[in-house]
Amino acid sequence: MSSSSTALRELQRDLENKANDLSKLQKDIAKNHQVRKKYTIQLGENELVLKELDLLNEDANVYKLIGLVLVKQDLAEANANVRKRIEYISAELKRLDGSLQDLEEKQHSKREAILKVQQRIQSHQAGKAKA
């Protein structure tokens, strides 16, 4: 067995490992997008609730669903709870955006590394063909 075929096998193994890493990154990115979509929907729903609460008079009855029971809640308390939820969801979306940007940068560098290995394999094979 020649050292050139061993080197080629090493390059192919390296390429396979990098491709697996890239696949994992792509799955993480897809998962991030799903979670982000869920939070975006929740944010929209909570903003709608807040608009509805803002339309109410101060003496209006507000009920909160807890399990199977509707429990009367103070309007100011309901308003504060919805605002806190919006704040939390917005912070989560910001965190997810940062995470997504990081994952996409890793994906880009992994793709570049794969291209370099593929080029090395091609030049190795071209050199072998000339011999």
DSSP file with accessible surface (Angstrom, degrees, kcal/mol):
  #  RESIDUE AA STRUCTURE BP1 BP2  ACC     N-H-->O    O-->H-N    N-H-->O    O-->H-N    TCO  KAPPA ALPHA  PHI   PSI    X-CA   Y-CA   Z-CA
    1    1 A M              0   0  178      0, 0.0     2,-0.1     0, 0.0     0, 0.0   0.000 360.0 360.0 360.0 127.4    0.0    0.0    0.0
    2    2 A S     >  -     0   0   60      1,-0.1     4,-1.5     4,-0.0     3,-0.2  -0.415 360.0-120.6 -83.2 160.3    1.5    3.3   -1.0
    3    3 A S  H  > S+     0   0  105      1,-0.2     4,-2.4     2,-0.2     5,-0.1   0.781 111.3  61.5 -70.1 -25.0    1.7    6.4    1.1
    4    4 A S  H  > S+     0   0   42      2,-0.2     4,-2.2     1,-0.2    -1,-0.2   0.889 104.0  47.4 -70.8 -36.5   -0.4    8.3   -1.5
    5    5 A S  H  > S+     0   0   25      2,-0.2     4,-2.3     1,-0.2    -1,-0.2   0.865 112.1  51.0 -71.8 -31.9   -3.4    6.0   -1.1
    6    6 A T  H  X S+     0   0   58     -4,-1.5     4,-2.3     2,-0.2    -2,-0.2   0.926 110.6  48.6 -66.7 -43.5   -3.1    6.3    2.6
    7    7 A A  H  X S+     0   0   40     -4,-2.4     4,-2.4     2,-0.2    -2,-0.2   0.900 110.7  51.2 -62.7 -39.6   -3.0   10.1    2.3
    8    8 A L  H  X S+     0   0   18     -4,-2.2     4,-2.5     1,-0.2    -1,-0.2   0.918 109.3  49.8 -63.6 -42.9   -6.0    9.9    0.0
    9    9 A R  H  X S+     0   0  104     -4,-2.3     4,-2.4     1,-0.2    -1,-0.2   0.897 109.7  51.8 -63.8 -38.4   -7.9    7.8    2.5
   10   10 A E  H  X S+     0   0  103     -4,-2.3     4,-2.6     2,-0.2    -1,-0.2   0.919 110.0  48.9 -62.1 -44.0   -7.1   10.3    5.3
   11   11 A L  H  X S+     0   0   13     -4,-2.4     4,-2.7     2,-0.2    -2,-0.2   0.910 111.5  49.2 -63.0 -41.5   -8.4   13.1    3.2
   12   12 A Q  H  X S+     0   0   87     -4,-2.5     4,-2.4     2,-0.2    -2,-0.2   0.898 111.3  49.2 -66.3 -38.2  -11.6   11.2    2.5
   13   13 A R  H  X S+     0   0  117     -4,-2.4     4,-2.5     2,-0.2    -2,-0.2   0.917 111.5  49.6 -65.6 -42.4  -12.1   10.4    6.2
   14   14 A D  H  X S+     0   0   51     -4,-2.6     4,-2.4     2,-0.2    -2,-0.2   0.920 110.7  50.5 -61.1 -42.7  -11.5   14.1    7.0
   15   15 A L  H  X S+     0   0   39     -4,-2.7     4,-2.4     1,-0.2    -2,-0.2   0.921 109.6  50.2 -61.6 -43.8  -14.0   15.1    4.3
   16   16 A E  H  X S+     0   0  124     -4,-2.4     4,-2.3     2,-0.2    -2,-0.2   0.919 110.7  49.4 -62.8 -42.5  -16.6   12.7    5.8
   17   17 A N  H  X S+     0   0   84     -4,-2.5     4,-2.3     1,-0.2    -1,-0.2   0.919 112.1  47.7 -63.4 -43.1  -16.1   14.0    9.3
   18   18 A K  H  X S+     0   0   43     -4,-2.4     4,-2.5     1,-0.2    -1,-0.2   0.887 110.4  52.2 -65.9 -37.8  -16.5   17.6    8.2
   19   19 A A  H  X S+     0   0   44     -4,-2.4     4,-2.4     2,-0.2    -1,-0.2   0.904 109.5  49.8 -65.3 -39.2  -19.6   16.7    6.2
   20   20 A N  H  X S+     0   0   80     -4,-2.3     4,-2.2     2,-0.2    -2,-0.2   0.910 110.5  49.9 -64.4 -41.9  -21.1   15.1    9.3
   21   21 A D  H  X S+     0   0   63     -4,-2.3     4,-2.3     2,-0.2    -2,-0.2   0.910 110.3  50.5 -61.8 -41.8  -20.3   18.2   11.3
   22   22 A L  H  X S+     0   0   22     -4,-2.5     4,-2.5     1,-0.2    -2,-0.2   0.914 108.1  52.7 -62.4 -41.7  -22.0   20.3    8.6
   23   23 A S  H  X S+     0   0   46     -4,-2.4     4,-2.1     1,-0.2    -1,-0.2   0.916 108.9  49.7 -61.0 -42.3  -25.0   18.1    8.7
   24   24 A K  H  X S+     0   0  128     -4,-2.2     4,-2.3     1,-0.2    -1,-0.2   0.915 110.3  50.7 -63.3 -41.8  -25.3   18.5   12.5
   25   25 A L  H  X S+     0   0   22     -4,-2.3     4,-2.4     1,-0.2    -2,-0.2   0.909 108.6  51.7 -62.1 -41.6  -25.0   22.3   12.2
   26   26 A Q  H  X S+     0   0   77     -4,-2.5     4,-2.3     1,-0.2    -1,-0.2   0.888 109.1  50.4 -64.5 -36.7  -27.8   22.4    9.5
   27   27 A K  H  X S+     0   0  144     -4,-2.1     4,-2.5     2,-0.2    -1,-0.2   0.908 110.3  50.0 -65.9 -41.2  -30.0   20.4   11.9
   28   28 A D  H  X S+     0   0   78     -4,-2.3     4,-2.5     2,-0.2    -2,-0.2   0.894 110.2  50.5 -63.2 -39.0  -29.3   22.9   14.7
   29   29 A I  H  X S+     0   0   15     -4,-2.4     4,-2.4     2,-0.2    -2,-0.2   0.929 110.8  48.6 -64.9 -43.0  -30.1   25.8   12.4
   30   30 A A  H  X S+     0   0   53     -4,-2.3     4,-2.0     2,-0.2    -2,-0.2   0.917 111.9  49.4 -63.2 -41.2  -33.4   24.1   11.4
   31   31 A K  H  X S+     0   0  134     -4,-2.5     4,-2.4     2,-0.2     5,-0.2   0.920 109.6  51.9 -63.6 -42.5  -34.3   23.5   15.0
   32   32 A N  H  X S+     0   0   11     -4,-2.5     4,-2.7     1,-0.2    -2,-0.2   0.915 108.3  51.4 -59.9 -43.2  -33.4   27.2   15.8
   33   33 A H  H  X S+     0   0   89     -4,-2.4     4,-2.3     1,-0.2    -1,-0.2   0.890 109.4  50.5 -62.5 -39.2  -35.8   28.3   13.0
   34   34 A Q  H  X S+     0   0  142     -4,-2.0     4,-2.1     2,-0.2    -2,-0.2   0.930 112.8  44.9 -64.3 -46.5  -38.6   26.2   14.4
   35   35 A V  H  X S+     0   0   46     -4,-2.4     4,-2.5     1,-0.2     5,-0.2   0.919 112.8  51.8 -64.0 -41.6  -38.2   27.5   17.9
   36   36 A R  H  X S+     0   0   72     -4,-2.7     4,-2.5    -5,-0.2    -1,-0.2   0.903 108.2  51.6 -62.2 -40.4  -37.9   31.1   16.6
   37   37 A K  H  X S+     0   0  147     -4,-2.3     4,-2.3     2,-0.2    -1,-0.2   0.921 109.0  50.8 -61.9 -43.0  -41.1   30.6   14.6
   38   38 A K  H  X S+     0   0  112     -4,-2.1     4,-2.3     1,-0.2    -2,-0.2   0.933 112.3  46.2 -60.9 -45.6  -42.9   29.4   17.7
   39   39 A Y  H  X S+     0   0   29     -4,-2.5     4,-2.7     1,-0.2    -1,-0.2   0.873 109.5  54.6 -66.5 -36.4  -41.8   32.4   19.7
   40   40 A T  H  X S+     0   0   61     -4,-2.5     4,-2.2     2,-0.2    -1,-0.2   0.920 109.5  47.6 -63.6 -41.1  -42.7   34.8   16.9
   41   41 A I  H  X S+     0   0   92     -4,-2.3     4,-2.4     1,-0.2    -2,-0.2   0.930 112.4  49.1 -63.6 -45.4  -46.3   33.4   16.9
   42   42 A Q  H  X S+     0   0   66     -4,-2.3     4,-2.6     1,-0.2    -2,-0.2   0.891 109.1  53.1 -61.7 -39.4  -46.5   33.7   20.7
   43   43 A L  H  X S+     0   0   27     -4,-2.7     4,-2.4     1,-0.2    -1,-0.2   0.939 109.5  48.3 -61.8 -45.7  -45.2   37.3   20.5
   44   44 A G  H  X S+     0   0   31     -4,-2.2     4,-2.1     1,-0.2    -2,-0.2   0.916 111.9  49.4 -60.5 -43.2  -47.9   38.2   18.0
   45   45 A E  H  X S+     0   0  114     -4,-2.4     4,-2.2     1,-0.2    -1,-0.2   0.919 112.2  47.6 -62.4 -44.4  -50.6   36.5   20.1
   46   46 A N  H  X S+     0   0   14     -4,-2.6     4,-2.4     2,-0.2    -1,-0.2   0.867 109.2  53.2 -68.3 -34.4  -49.5   38.4   23.3
   47   47 A E  H  X S+     0   0   89     -4,-2.4     4,-2.2     2,-0.2    -1,-0.2   0.892 109.1  50.4 -66.5 -36.5  -49.3   41.7   21.4
   48   48 A L  H  X S+     0   0  105     -4,-2.1     4,-2.3     2,-0.2    -2,-0.2   0.922 109.9  49.8 -64.0 -43.7  -52.9   41.1   20.3
   49   49 A V  H  X S+     0   0   68     -4,-2.2     4,-2.8     1,-0.2    -2,-0.2   0.923 109.4  52.0 -60.9 -43.3  -53.9   40.4   23.9
   50   50 A L  H  X S+     0   0   23     -4,-2.4     4,-2.3     1,-0.2    -1,-0.2   0.914 108.5  50.4 -61.3 -42.1  -52.2   43.5   25.1
   51   51 A K  H  X S+     0   0  138     -4,-2.2     4,-1.0     1,-0.2    -1,-0.2   0.906 111.6  48.7 -61.8 -41.2  -54.1   45.6   22.5
   52   52 A E  H >X S+     0   0  119     -4,-2.3     4,-0.6     1,-0.2     3,-0.6   0.911 110.6  50.1 -64.8 -42.2  -57.4   44.0   23.7
   53   53 A L  H >< S+     0   0   15     -4,-2.8     3,-1.0     1,-0.2    -2,-0.2   0.875 106.0  56.8 -64.3 -35.6  -56.6   44.7   27.3
   54   54 A D  H 3< S+     0   0   88     -4,-2.3    -1,-0.2     1,-0.2    -2,-0.2   0.761 101.7  57.4 -67.2 -23.3  -55.8   48.4   26.4
   55   55 A L  H << S+     0   0  131     -4,-1.0    -1,-0.2    -3,-0.6    -2,-0.2   0.691  90.5  95.8 -79.3 -17.6  -59.3   48.7   25.0
   56   56 A L  S << S-     0   0   75     -3,-1.0     2,-0.1    -4,-0.6    -3,-0.0  -0.365  78.2-115.3 -77.8 151.5  -60.9   47.7   28.3
   57   57 A N    >   -     0   0  117      1,-0.1     3,-1.9    -2,-0.1    -1,-0.1  -0.464  32.8-109.6 -74.7 157.2  -62.2   50.1   30.9
   58   58 A E  T 3  S+     0   0  182      1,-0.3    17,-0.3    -2,-0.1    18,-0.2   0.763 118.4  51.9 -62.3 -25.1  -60.5   49.9   34.3
   59   59 A D  T 3  S+     0   0  136     16,-0.1    -1,-0.3    15,-0.1    -2,-0.0   0.365  83.7 123.4 -94.2   8.5  -63.5   48.3   35.9
   60   60 A A    <   -     0   0   31     -3,-1.9     2,-0.4     1,-0.1    15,-0.3  -0.316  66.7-113.9 -70.0 149.0  -63.8   45.6   33.3
   61   61 A N        -     0   0   95     13,-0.1     2,-0.4    14,-0.0    13,-0.1  -0.731  32.6-170.8 -84.7 130.9  -63.8   41.9   34.4
   62   62 A V  E     -A   73   0A  17     11,-0.7    11,-3.5    -2,-0.4     2,-0.4  -0.977   1.9-163.7-123.7 135.1  -60.8   40.0   33.2
   63   63 A Y  E     -A   72   0A 121     -2,-0.4     2,-0.4     9,-0.3     9,-0.2  -0.937   6.1-153.4-121.9 143.9  -60.4   36.2   33.6
   64   64 A K  E     -A   71   0A  89      7,-3.1     7,-3.0    -2,-0.4     2,-0.6  -0.950  20.0-127.0-116.1 134.6  -57.4   34.0   33.3
   65   65 A L  E     +A   70   0A 118     -2,-0.4     2,-0.5     5,-0.2     5,-0.2  -0.697  29.5 176.8 -82.6 116.5  -57.6   30.4   32.3
   66   66 A I  E >   -A   69   0A  95      3,-3.3     3,-2.1    -2,-0.6     2,-0.4  -0.944  66.1 -49.6-122.0 106.6  -55.9   28.2   34.9
   67   67 A G  T 3  S-     0   0   65     -2,-0.5    -2,-0.0     1,-0.3     0, 0.0  -0.533 122.1 -24.3  67.5-119.9  -56.3   24.6   33.9
   68   68 A L  T 3  S+     0   0  175     -2,-0.4     2,-0.4    -3,-0.1    -1,-0.3   0.310 123.7  87.2-104.6   7.5  -60.0   24.1   33.3
   69   69 A V  E <   -A   66   0A  90     -3,-2.1    -3,-3.3     2,-0.0     2,-0.6  -0.887  67.7-139.5-116.6 138.7  -61.1   27.0   35.4
   70   70 A L  E     -A   65   0A 111     -2,-0.4     2,-0.4    -5,-0.2    -5,-0.2  -0.846  24.5-164.9 -91.8 124.2  -61.5   30.7   34.6
   71   71 A V  E     -A   64   0A  65     -7,-3.0    -7,-3.1    -2,-0.6     2,-0.1  -0.931  22.9-114.7-114.9 133.1  -60.2   32.8   37.5
   72   72 A K  E     -A   63   0A 131     -2,-0.4     2,-0.3    -9,-0.2    -9,-0.3  -0.374  38.0-171.0 -66.4 139.2  -61.0   36.5   37.9
   73   73 A Q  E     -A   62   0A  25    -11,-3.5   -11,-0.7    -2,-0.1     2,-0.1  -0.977  28.1-105.1-135.9 146.0  -57.9   38.7   37.6
   74   74 A D     >  -     0   0  101     -2,-0.3     4,-2.7     1,-0.1     5,-0.2  -0.451  28.8-130.2 -66.5 138.4  -57.2   42.4   38.1
   75   75 A L  H  > S+     0   0   20    -17,-0.3     4,-2.8   -15,-0.3     5,-0.2   0.913 108.0  50.2 -59.7 -43.4  -56.8   44.3   34.8
   76   76 A A  H  > S+     0   0   64      1,-0.2     4,-2.5     2,-0.2    -1,-0.2   0.903 111.8  48.5 -62.8 -40.1  -53.6   45.9   35.9
   77   77 A E  H  > S+     0   0  102      2,-0.2     4,-2.7     1,-0.2    -2,-0.2   0.923 112.1  48.3 -66.0 -44.1  -52.2   42.5   36.9
   78   78 A A  H  X S+     0   0    5     -4,-2.7     4,-2.3     2,-0.2    -2,-0.2   0.928 112.3  49.8 -61.3 -43.7  -53.2   40.9   33.6
   79   79 A N  H  X S+     0   0   29     -4,-2.8     4,-2.3    -5,-0.2    -2,-0.2   0.925 111.7  47.8 -60.9 -45.4  -51.7   43.9   31.7
   80   80 A A  H  X S+     0   0   41     -4,-2.5     4,-2.4     1,-0.2    -2,-0.2   0.900 110.7  52.0 -64.1 -40.9  -48.4   43.5   33.7
   81   81 A N  H  X S+     0   0   41     -4,-2.7     4,-2.2     2,-0.2    -1,-0.2   0.913 110.6  47.0 -62.8 -42.7  -48.3   39.8   33.1
   82   82 A V  H  X S+     0   0    5     -4,-2.3     4,-2.6     2,-0.2    -2,-0.2   0.919 111.5  51.2 -67.0 -40.7  -48.8   40.1   29.3
   83   83 A R  H  X S+     0   0  121     -4,-2.3     4,-2.4     1,-0.2    -2,-0.2   0.910 110.2  49.7 -62.9 -40.3  -46.1   42.9   29.2
   84   84 A K  H  X S+     0   0  140     -4,-2.4     4,-2.7     2,-0.2    -1,-0.2   0.902 110.5  50.4 -64.0 -41.5  -43.7   40.6   31.1
   85   85 A R  H  X S+     0   0  110     -4,-2.2     4,-2.9     2,-0.2     5,-0.2   0.918 110.4  49.2 -62.4 -43.1  -44.4   37.8   28.7
   86   86 A I  H  X S+     0   0   24     -4,-2.6     4,-2.6     2,-0.2    -2,-0.2   0.921 111.7  49.6 -61.9 -42.7  -43.8   40.0   25.7
   87   87 A E  H  X S+     0   0  147     -4,-2.4     4,-2.1     2,-0.2    -2,-0.2   0.928 112.8  46.8 -61.8 -45.0  -40.5   41.2   27.3
   88   88 A Y  H  X S+     0   0  126     -4,-2.7     4,-2.3     2,-0.2    -2,-0.2   0.937 113.5  47.4 -63.5 -47.2  -39.4   37.6   27.9
   89   89 A I  H  X S+     0   0    3     -4,-2.9     4,-2.6     1,-0.2    -2,-0.2   0.914 111.0  51.8 -63.4 -40.9  -40.4   36.4   24.4
   90   90 A S  H  X S+     0   0   51     -4,-2.6     4,-2.2    -5,-0.2    -1,-0.2   0.907 110.0  49.3 -62.5 -41.0  -38.6   39.4   22.8
   91   91 A A  H  X S+     0   0   54     -4,-2.1     4,-2.4     2,-0.2    -1,-0.2   0.899 110.8  50.3 -64.9 -39.8  -35.4   38.5   24.8
   92   92 A E  H  X S+     0   0   34     -4,-2.3     4,-2.8     2,-0.2    -2,-0.2   0.907 109.4  50.9 -64.8 -41.1  -35.6   34.9   23.7
   93   93 A L  H  X S+     0   0   15     -4,-2.6     4,-2.3     2,-0.2    -2,-0.2   0.913 110.4  49.5 -62.7 -40.0  -36.0   36.0   20.1
   94   94 A K  H  X S+     0   0  165     -4,-2.2     4,-2.0     2,-0.2    -2,-0.2   0.920 111.9  48.3 -65.2 -41.9  -32.9   38.2   20.4
   95   95 A R  H  X S+     0   0  136     -4,-2.4     4,-2.5     1,-0.2    -2,-0.2   0.925 111.5  49.9 -63.6 -44.0  -31.0   35.3   22.0
   96   96 A L  H  X S+     0   0    8     -4,-2.8     4,-2.9     1,-0.2    -1,-0.2   0.877 107.6  54.2 -63.0 -37.8  -32.1   32.9   19.2
   97   97 A D  H  X S+     0   0   64     -4,-2.3     4,-2.4     2,-0.2    -1,-0.2   0.913 109.9  47.3 -62.7 -42.2  -31.0   35.5   16.6
   98   98 A G  H  X S+     0   0   39     -4,-2.0     4,-2.2     2,-0.2    -2,-0.2   0.923 113.3  48.0 -63.8 -43.0  -27.5   35.6   18.1
   99   99 A S  H  X S+     0   0   44     -4,-2.5     4,-2.6     2,-0.2    -2,-0.2   0.911 111.4  50.8 -63.6 -42.2  -27.4   31.8   18.3
  100  100 A L  H  X S+     0   0   17     -4,-2.9     4,-2.7     2,-0.2    -2,-0.2   0.917 108.7  51.0 -63.6 -42.5  -28.5   31.6   14.7
  101  101 A Q  H  X S+     0   0  116     -4,-2.4     4,-2.1     1,-0.2    -1,-0.2   0.926 111.2  48.8 -61.7 -42.4  -25.9   34.0   13.5
  102  102 A D  H  X S+     0   0   72     -4,-2.2     4,-2.3     1,-0.2    -2,-0.2   0.928 111.9  48.5 -62.4 -45.5  -23.2   32.0   15.3
  103  103 A L  H  X S+     0   0   19     -4,-2.6     4,-2.5     1,-0.2    -2,-0.2   0.898 110.5  51.1 -62.9 -40.2  -24.5   28.8   13.8
  104  104 A E  H  X S+     0   0   86     -4,-2.7     4,-2.3     2,-0.2    -1,-0.2   0.874 109.0  50.9 -67.6 -35.1  -24.5   30.3   10.3
  105  105 A E  H  X S+     0   0  114     -4,-2.1     4,-2.4     2,-0.2    -2,-0.2   0.916 111.4  48.0 -66.2 -42.0  -21.0   31.5   10.7
  106  106 A K  H  X S+     0   0  101     -4,-2.3     4,-2.4     2,-0.2    -2,-0.2   0.899 110.7  52.1 -62.9 -40.7  -19.9   28.0   11.8
  107  107 A Q  H  X S+     0   0   25     -4,-2.5     4,-2.4     2,-0.2    -2,-0.2   0.924 109.1  50.3 -62.1 -42.7  -21.7   26.5    8.8
  108  108 A H  H  X S+     0   0  109     -4,-2.3     4,-2.2     1,-0.2    -2,-0.2   0.938 112.3  45.5 -62.4 -46.3  -20.0   28.9    6.4
  109  109 A S  H  X S+     0   0   65     -4,-2.4     4,-2.3     1,-0.2    -1,-0.2   0.879 111.6  53.3 -68.4 -32.7  -16.5   28.1    7.8
  110  110 A K  H  X S+     0   0   53     -4,-2.4     4,-2.3     2,-0.2    -1,-0.2   0.914 108.4  50.2 -67.0 -40.2  -17.3   24.4    7.7
  111  111 A R  H  X S+     0   0  117     -4,-2.4     4,-2.4     1,-0.2    -2,-0.2   0.902 110.1  50.1 -63.0 -41.6  -18.4   24.6    4.0
  112  112 A E  H  X S+     0   0   88     -4,-2.2     4,-2.2     2,-0.2    -1,-0.2   0.909 110.1  50.3 -62.8 -41.6  -15.1   26.4    3.2
  113  113 A A  H  X S+     0   0   29     -4,-2.3     4,-2.2     1,-0.2    -2,-0.2   0.903 109.8  51.0 -63.8 -39.0  -13.1   23.7    5.0
  114  114 A I  H  X S+     0   0   18     -4,-2.3     4,-2.8     1,-0.2    -2,-0.2   0.926 108.7  51.4 -63.8 -44.1  -15.0   21.0    3.1
  115  115 A L  H  X S+     0   0   94     -4,-2.4     4,-2.5     1,-0.2    -1,-0.2   0.908 109.0  51.1 -60.0 -41.5  -14.2   22.8   -0.2
  116  116 A K  H  X S+     0   0  131     -4,-2.2     4,-2.2     2,-0.2    -1,-0.2   0.918 111.2  47.2 -63.4 -42.4  -10.5   22.9    0.7
  117  117 A V  H  X S+     0   0    5     -4,-2.2     4,-2.5     2,-0.2    -2,-0.2   0.915 111.4  51.6 -65.2 -41.7  -10.4   19.2    1.5
  118  118 A Q  H  X S+     0   0   80     -4,-2.8     4,-2.6     1,-0.2    -2,-0.2   0.909 109.9  49.5 -61.4 -39.8  -12.2   18.4   -1.8
  119  119 A Q  H  X S+     0   0  118     -4,-2.5     4,-2.7     2,-0.2     5,-0.2   0.899 110.0  50.8 -65.5 -39.3   -9.7   20.5   -3.7
  120  120 A R  H  X S+     0   0  140     -4,-2.2     4,-2.3     2,-0.2    -2,-0.2   0.901 110.7  49.3 -64.6 -39.0   -6.8   18.6   -2.0
  121  121 A I  H  X S+     0   0   15     -4,-2.5     4,-2.8     2,-0.2    -2,-0.2   0.936 112.2  48.2 -64.0 -45.6   -8.5   15.3   -2.9
  122  122 A Q  H  X S+     0   0  125     -4,-2.6     4,-2.6     2,-0.2    -2,-0.2   0.923 113.5  45.8 -62.7 -43.4   -8.8   16.4   -6.5
  123  123 A S  H  X S+     0   0   79     -4,-2.7     4,-2.4     2,-0.2    -1,-0.2   0.883 112.7  51.9 -68.9 -32.9   -5.3   17.7   -6.8
  124  124 A H  H  X S+     0   0   46     -4,-2.3     4,-1.9    -5,-0.2    -2,-0.2   0.921 112.5  44.9 -65.4 -44.0   -4.1   14.5   -5.1
  125  125 A Q  H  X S+     0   0   89     -4,-2.8     4,-2.1     2,-0.2    -2,-0.2   0.874 112.5  51.7 -68.4 -36.7   -6.0   12.4   -7.6
  126  126 A A  H  X S+     0   0   50     -4,-2.6     4,-1.6    -5,-0.2    -2,-0.2   0.911 110.4  48.7 -66.0 -39.9   -4.8   14.6  -10.5
  127  127 A G  H  X S+     0   0   43     -4,-2.4     4,-1.2     1,-0.2    -2,-0.2   0.873 110.9  50.7 -65.7 -36.5   -1.2   14.1   -9.4
  128  128 A K  H  < S+     0   0   98     -4,-1.9    -2,-0.2     1,-0.2    -1,-0.2   0.874 107.1  54.3 -68.2 -37.3   -1.8   10.3   -9.1
  129  129 A A  H  < S+     0   0   86     -4,-2.1    -1,-0.2     1,-0.2    -2,-0.2   0.842 106.7  51.5 -67.4 -33.3   -3.2   10.3  -12.7
  130  130 A K  H  <        0   0  185     -4,-1.6    -1,-0.2    -5,-0.1    -2,-0.2   0.815 360.0 360.0 -72.0 -29.5   -0.1   11.9  -14.0
  131  131 A A     <        0   0  119     -4,-1.2    -3,-0.0    -5,-0.1    -4,-0.0  -0.008 360.0 360.0 -72.1 360.0    2.2    9.4  -12.3
